[in-house]
Structures are given as C-alpha cells and as structure tokens.
Amino acid sequence: MSEYVTVDIEYSDDQDVVELYINQTLTEAHEERYASRAEGDLGSPIAQMLFAAAEGIEAVTITEDCLLITRNAEQPWEAIIDEVRAALRDWFL
C-alpha cells in the first residue's frame, strides 16, 4: 500500500458527473455499479462507505482505481470531493 492516498479529478462534459482516479485498489471486481443510494447501502463495503461519507452522491461506479460519481446538482462538487477524499484516506490509512 502506498504511504499516501492521492485523488486525481477529471470533470466530464456532464456537470453532474466526475471521475476520481485513486492510487489504491478500490475493487478486485471488474466494475461495481450502484445506481442509487439504496443500492450503495446494500453494496460492497467501500460503496457503503462512500454513500455514507458524502451528502449528494446519487450514483457510483467503482473500478480498480477509479470512481465515477454522479451527484445531486444541488450539492457542490468541492464538498463532495473533499468528503470522498477524506473518507478514502481514512479507509486506506
């Protein structure tokens, strides 16, 4: 495991979707998709953690090193990304 958790942000053309690239392995599965908070609450432990950590996450796709997050348009990206970043650091360190 790396000493640091890094999060690189890539905004998409859709203002409510962002990709976060993480320097840690997020899942061993090819891809996990959670189309709603309810699905995430029943999903993998990392999905549960993400939905609990950040107000405003509507959907999450998790790949080996990337999170594709869809937000509620009323929530600012800065708050969501800061909460996700802090939660990931706690999760891995």
CORUR-V202024 format. One line per field, one symbol per residue. phi: phi as a letter, one per 30 degrees, with the letter a starting at -180 (. if undefined). burial: b if it has 24 or more other ideal C-beta (glycine too) atoms within 12 Angstrom, else e. A space follows every 10 residues. Layout:
BEGIN
phi = ???
burial = ???
END
This chain:
BEGIN
phi = .ddbccbccb dcdddcbbcc ccdbdcaddd acbbdadddd dcddeddedd dddbdjdcab cccebbcccc cdedcdeedd ddddeddddd dcc
burial = eeeebebeee eeeeeebbbb ebebebbeee ebebeebeeb eebbebbebb bebbebbbbb bbeeebbbbb beeeeebeeb bebbbebbee bee
END
